[in-house]
Amino acid sequence: MPTLFERIASGEIPADVVYEDDDAIAFRDLAPVAPVHVLVVPRRPIPRADAVEPADEALVGHLFTVARRVAESEGLADYRLVVNNGEGAGQSVFHLHVHLLGGRAMTWPPG
């Protein structure tokens, strides 16, 4: 069964897409926790960060390049990138994704 993010990437479910290419898609989060909250998602599903294999290295690196491009296009000089791994860490969609958060000061540790 396709993940929610696969369905968004295929166009089956609409999203506010800010970037896409053959390998990744980036779209605004429906429940933002910052003025800019974009999810950067590989089109090929990888369930969690701990499921990344050596063959995924270029794809995972590409997600960070996309995040930088989106941050630049959003006018962000300072931003946070977050990857949750597992339900206990806050992962709710089991399809690897990077949260790009910006537009406000970030505190540490996160809440």
N, C-alpha and C positions, 0 to 999 in steps of 0.2 A: 504494500500500500504506500503510495507516495506521501512524503512528509508535507506539512504545510508549506515549507519553503520551496519544495519542488513544484508544488501547485502554483505558488506565486511566480516562480521562475518561468514556468510554462505559459503563464498568462491566464490560467484557469481562475485564479483569484486575483482581483485587482490590488495594486499597491502603488504608493507614491515612489516610483523608481527614480533614483538620482544618478545611477550609473549602471551600465551593463555591457558585457562583452561575452565571448564564447565560453568563458570559464567561470565567471562570477556575475552576481547581481547585487546591487546595493539599493536599499529602500528605507524609507522613514518608518520607525517603530510606531505602532498604533498606541502604545502606552509609554510615551517618552518620559524619561527621568531627568532630562536636560533640554535646554532650548534646541540643541541639535542632538538627535539620537537616531543614528542610521545603523542598520544591520547590513553587514557585508557577508555574503553567503556564497559558497561555492555551488555551482550548478550540480556538480556530482556530489551526491550525499555521502558524508562521513558522519557517523552518528555522534561522536564525541571527540574531544581533543586527544584522549588516550587511545583512540582508534586510528590515529594518524600513523601511516606507514612510511618507510623511507621513499617509496614511489610517489607519495603525496607532497614531498618537500617543495617542489616548484609551485604547486597549487596553493599550498598554505602561505608561501612567501608572496604569491600574487595577491592574496587577500589583504596583506599589509600594504602592498603597493596601491591597491584600490582604495584602501582606507586613507592613505596619504593624499591621493588625488581628490577624494571626496572632501576631506578636511580643507584642502586648498580651495576647492570650488565653493565651500561654505564660508570661506574667509577666516578659518580657524588657524591661529598660530599655536595655541595650546589646546590640547585635547587628551582624552583618555581612551585607550583601547582595552576592552575587556573580553575575555573568553571564559565562559563558565563550563565546567566539566562535571556533569552529573547533577541530579536533582537536588542533592544537599548543597550544591554550590550555586543553585538558582537556575540551572538549565531547565527550560520548560519545553523546548522544541529540540528533539534529538536529531539534529542536523547541524553540524559544526557551523558556527557563525561568530563574527567579531562585532561587538558593539562599539560604535564610534560615538563618544559622548563629548560635547563641548558647548561653548556659549555661556558658561558660568564657571566660577571657581570650583575646583574639585577638592574635597577634603580627604585626608588619610588618617586612619583607615576608613574605607568606604562603609556606609551603613548597612 
